[in-house]
Amino acid sequence: MTPDGFIPIQIGKDPDFDAWFTAFFLENHIDPFAYPTKVSTLEQIEFMVYLEKNERFYPCSDNMFDAIMSRNSPDFLKREYQRVYDKIIQLVDDVIDSDYDRQFLKSLIKIKYDHEIETGLLIPSRLEKRLYKIFLSRTHIENPYFDEKKKENSRAKKLLTSETFKKALNQINGSIEDIDNLSLYELREKIKEIEFHRLLSLLSAPHLWTGESFKIPTLSQIKTIFNTPISGNGMARLTKLIHTPKCKILWLLDESGAALVDIFIANFLADLGHTVILAVKETPIFKKISLTDTRTDPILTKALETAHFIHEKTIGKNKLVQRLKQDENIYVISDGTQETLNLLLTSTTFSRIFKEADYVISRGRKQKNRLINTHFQFTRDIINISAENQGLSITFKPRHPDFINFSHTDLEEKANRIIDQMKSAKARKMTVMFYSGIIGSIPGKIDVAKEIMRRFIEDLNQLSADLFIINPSKYYEPGMDADDLMYMWEIVQRSGYIDIWRFQTTDDITDSFALMNKKVPPEWIGKDSTYSTGCTKEMRIAQDVQKKNTEMQLIGPSLEKFMRRNEYGVGSMYDQRLAEM
């Protein structure tokens, strides 16, 4: 049972319910087995979501999931489906001029709509995406609200750069109590808090850029907005960012207009020393900001001209950490999707950044449904900012207390401790050997793999004098995934202290089982380090290291045998192709 009393679904008790549950994932195209190239693996989801035992993540609120699973809430579902239908029909009315084309699209969408909702299994956001794609495929209009988004972004920029707004933002007007009793440091911190609060309050007033007509509000009107009531438990946590040095913040941008305010706030946080990664949509979806908008809307292009774009969809941890260590403070990435928020479909890069962030700040009520109004807990602290009831709601959900996180600093410290051991061994005139072998490449056999390495290295030490062997399996800790391990080991491997780099052979494995007085099990027969994704990556590193340290010996299978493994399944310790098999 989760902290709020939600009881996770238990499979294996009622076959009819289990079939309905399975059909839910299939019908929504979010089953990783049926759609392996589109839906994230369990390991990738666990970068973001802390799943209880045997639990499956779903990208909707608990209320929505319960309504679909119970099959007892037709009115609730019908209302949510109708909202989606009305939104798509409004899009047709807004964009299509021809009477014939407009009526054709409406009829086609209605036919598809009636078909899709028949079972009552579809999540409304998935219905929205399907109907939206019908519109796009039939009209070939890539970004139907582009002009509207440009207009709203332009209005937001005019507001933020107006002299009236600047004057209101910089006025004190009794905002600081006991100012005479504050030190200069305390006064500076208080001023930052007030400015941050005022910027956030703008997010409660979307009418400033979405109305039929536009004019810069008066000084008095802006001050009224600055005094907008803020509800929820998240403001204190957000305010902590003023006093916390150098956090990494993943900020999920909202719709047009508001996105300019989001970027303005991101720059404020960047000026404080934080790193802010702004996440946009891969392709246009209604008024959400997409990668296309960042390239084609001159207002957005200008607002993000100093931002660093990360375009890779499958960036590795090592490269990501190095990228985020640059002097840039504002980054832009795509989440890889064309819907409000669906963690099952996000890109590898988004998932890795989610895991690396200190905070994930989401914007709007729809994102709130998926991150706050759900029993699921996440690997990072979540904050949602939404305009609600003519005010601002800021909600905080702490990360799961049992999640184990290894920051790149933690991993670097672990690597440096190992390097210190190597230095000490070299000082005692010992030969340093690094032993690369299978650890997680055979799923479910990690304990066996560690024992194989331990027994073989023990025997090697007994047969050799003055040999210091690094056994990677000794340094694995619960919570470490392949990303963490490879990041740590690459630092060790490039240290320049390795004399011999030995890669596990078939004979090594056979000898290890002999030392344990066991026959070689079928899954281990013929295996060697070339079967390991990690060892394949390490062989590439070893070849690079050997160019600088030509005296380092490489022992193991031939180089050409290492070409069969390529890339980890995200978060797992075996090749992604094994997962597909």
Buried (B, 14 or more C-beta within 10 A) or exposed (E): EBEEEBEBBEBEEEEEBBEBBBEBBEBBBBBBEEBEEEBBBBBBBBBBBBBBEEBBBBBBBBBBBBBBBEEEBEEBBEEBBEEBBEBBBEBBEEBBEEEEBBEBBBEBBBEBBEEBBEEBBBBBBBBBBBBBEBBBEBBEBEBBBBEBBBBBBBBBBBBBEBEBBEEBBEBEEEBBEEEEEBEEEEEEBBBBBBBBBBBBBBBBBBEBBBEEEBEBBEBEBBBBBBEBEBBBEBBEBBBEBBEEEEBBBBBBBBBBBBBBBBBBBBBBBBEBEBBBBBBBBBBBBBBBBBBBBBEBBEBBEEBBEEBBBBEEBEBBBBEBBEBBEEEBBBBBBBBBBBBBBBBBBBBBBBBBBBBBBBBBBBBBBBBBBBBBBBBBBBBBBBBBBBBEEEBBBBBBBEBBEEBEEBEBEEBBEBBEEBBEBBEEBBEEEBBBBBBBBBBBBBEEBBEBBBBBBBBBBBBBBEEEEEBBBBBBBEBBEEEBBBBBBBBBBBBBBBBEBBBBBBBBBBEBBBBBBBBEEEEBEEEBEEBBBBBBBBBBBBBEBBEEBBEEEEEBEBEBBEBEBBEEBEBBBBBBBBBBEBBEE
